Amino acid sequence: MPDALEVVAAPRQRLSDHVVGQLLEGITTGRLAPGEELPPEATLAQRFGVSKTVVREALGQLAAMGAVLIQQGRPTTVLPPSAAPLATFFDRAIRSRPEGLREAIELRRAIETEIGALAAVRATEEDITTLAALVATMQAERDTVDPWVEADLAFHLALARAAGNALMLFLMEALAPAAKHVMRLMQERRELRDARRTLARHERILAAIRKRDPDAARLALHAHFDASRDLVAAIAPMRQPS
């Protein structure tokens, strides 16, 4: 990899941060492609003018970000973009804080209303067929817990794919584990939820996408998340630490 990694002398800052920045720049610009092996630590240390300890610390930071894979006895390799590190953060943040449920709904509401509007404009016929099939699955599984949750989550991820925005999809994939946790909590509270009304809201979202009406899709998703407020308010107090 003689030309793929161009480096400059480290300025007066934490040396490992400088190395992380240089390597991340190579990864984000594509000069270091997914699957590419990085040089040995000693080689990197020589190129950056730092110690192997500094390089090792920098690689550890990159591994924590999900940017590289470190394996004992094998070269460190560049990983493709992944939502996994951010997904772990969201999941922990929501589960560990009493206000996490409410904040999760508010975050998804802010993102998915615009996702719906974009999907109404950009969805392909294949996207619409997928969304319709997932609504049909929800109809068939409306009295279950896990099958319903899987179909519900798949519907919202399919909506994000239909929006044609890679960054929005990336964020939705990062939110998926936390969203699944919230959906399951809601689905388990049978005395508080109304599966038919929930299903009807998904059908209205689908209808707006089919009509290619971004305003209607945005409103349908606003209504969908607004309907969750009372349910979240009923669930959240029970999860507060004593």
Secondary structure by P-SEA (a helix, b strand, c coil): ccccccccccccccaaaaaaaaaaaaaaacccccccccccaaaaaaaacccaaaaaaaaaaaaaaccccccccccbbbbcccaaaaaaaaaaaaaaccaaaaaaaaaaaacaaaaaaaaaccccaaaaaaaaaaaaaaaaaccccaaaaaaaaaaaaaaaaaaccaaaaaaaaaaaaaaaaaaaaaaaccccccaaaaaaaaaaaaaaaaaccaaaaaaaaaaaaaaaaaaaaacccccccc
